[in-house]
């Protein structure tokens, strides 16, 4: 329906941004990983997917076309909806997701909030062969999926949002953080930095 939208970021909210395109504001849902990398005023191109339900039409956006493809592949899996698919892409990059599924790393998939043993198994069962045929073997450096930093960006964002900080403030803050620190240290450091702004 709408393949992509180019425009300027007008606002960044908890789960979406508003993109100003030819004097129209498009509300586009993004993964928290992508939301964390954009700034208000930035010119942006988002690859989009339109989801039509009985009671609403929603637009989902991705910085890379490959992520949009993976989003739709995830939604094709039994019992995986748009929210869960976007949640997975909030924690894992495209290559990380492909690597975990092809190499059957269910334990790491289960570290994504909302993904249990059954769902991880289903993702591997239904996507392993298609991913291998399409992408082949994807090599990920071990530090890219380190147990220590895995998903901390999502956890930190949720903690700061619950304390009343805006998504724009959190996005700006997260660009300079070391995610090898513990989540407790990250929260303390973040609060200290935010207090000085």
N, C-alpha and C positions, 0 to 999 in steps of 0.2 A: 504494500500500500504506500508507505513512505520509506524509501530506501535509506536516506540520510537527510540530516538537517544541518545547515551551517549558520552560525549566528554568534552573538555575543552573550556571555553568561550574565544574566540580569540578577539572579539570586541563587544561593545554594542553601537548601533546606536539609532536614534530617534524612530523607530517603530519595530526594529528587532535586533537580535544578530547574530553573526557568531560563529558556534560551530565547533571546530576542532575535527574531528573524523577520525582516521586512515589516517592522512595527506590529508584529504579533508575538505574544509570549507563549512558547510551547512548554508545557509541564512534562518533563521527561524523567522517568525513574531510572536511576543508575545504581550500580553496585557501590558499596561504601569504599571499595578500593579505588574506583574511578572518581567518585565524589571527592575523595581525599586528595586528588591530584589536579583539581581544577580551581580556578580563582575567579571571583567576580570581575567582570570587565574583559575577561579573556575571550579571544575569538576561537571558536571551537567547531569541529565537525564531528557529529555523532552519527554512527550507523544505527538505524532504528528498527524496531519491531513493533507493530501495532497489534495489541491484544484486544479482541472484541468479546465482551461478555453481555449477558442479557441486560444488566443494569449500568454498564459503563464501557467506555473505550479508553484504553490506556496506551501510552507510548513509552517504550523502554529503549534506552540508549546505551551505546558501547563505543569506547574510544577506538577499538579495533574490530574490523569485520569478522575476524576469526572468533572473537568473543560472542558476537551475535549468533554465529553458527553454533557454537557450543551451547549457548543459552537455549536454542531451539532443540538441540540434541538432548539436553538434560530434560526439557519439558516433555519429550517423547517417551521418557522412561515412566513406567507404571508408578502412579502416586506421587510423581514430582511435579509440583505446580510452579507458577511463575515466581512466587516468593522464595521457595526453596532453591530454585535454579539460580536466582539472583544472589541468594545468600552464599551459595557455593562459590560463585564468581567473586564474591566480596572477600573471600579468604584465600582462594587459589587463583593464580594466573592461569592463562590458557594452557601453557606448556606444562605447568605443575599438574593440572587436572588430567591432561592426557597421559602424562607419565604415571600418575598414581593408578589410573584405571587400567592402562595396558599392562603394568607390572603387578596388578592385583594387590595394591597396598591399602587394604580395607582399614587397617588400624589408623592410618593417617587421614583417610576420608572421614572416619568417625570423629575426628577432632573438629570437623566443621559443625558448628552449632545446629542441632536439629537432625543430624545424620546419625542414625543408629546402625547396629550390625546388619539388620535386614535390608535397610535402604542402601547401605554401602555395598552389600552383596548384589543387590538388584542392579545398581549402577554398573558394577563390573560385568555382571552377566549380560546385560543388554547393550553395553557400549564398547566392551573390549575389542571385539572383532571389527565393528565399523571404524573405530578409532585407529586400529592397527592398519587397516586397509587404506584409510585416508591419510594418516599422518606418519605411518611407519614408527620406528623407534625414536623416541624423543629423549635426548640426554639432558638431565637436569643435574647441575652441581649440587652435592649434598647440602651445602650451606643455604641453597635457595629454599629448601624445605626443612629448615632446622627445627627440631622439636622445641627449642627454646623460644623462637620468635613466632612460631606458627599461630596465625590468627589473632595476635596481640593487638594489631591495628584496629580490628573490629571490636574487640573487647574494650579497648581504651576509648574508642569513639562512643560506644554505648554508655560507658561509665560517665564520661564528661557530659554527654547529652542529658543523662538523668540528673546531673547536678545543675542543669540550667544553662550551660554554655551553648552558644549557637554553632551550627554546622560550619559556618564560615570561619569562626574563631578556631575551631578544632582543626579544620583543614589547614589553616595557616600554621598552626602549632606543630602538627604532625610531620611536616616536611623536614624538621631539623632534629627529630628524635632518633635515638639508638634503640632499636627494637630487640637488641640482645639483652637489655635490662629486664628485670622481672616486671610483671604487670603492676605490682605495688610501687616499685621505684618509678615506673613510667607515670603512674597517676600522681605521685608526689611531685615529680619534676614538672609535670604538666601544670598542676595547680600553682606551683611556685612561679612558673613563667607567665601564666594567665593573670596572676595577681599583679604582675609588674606592668601589664599592658594598660 
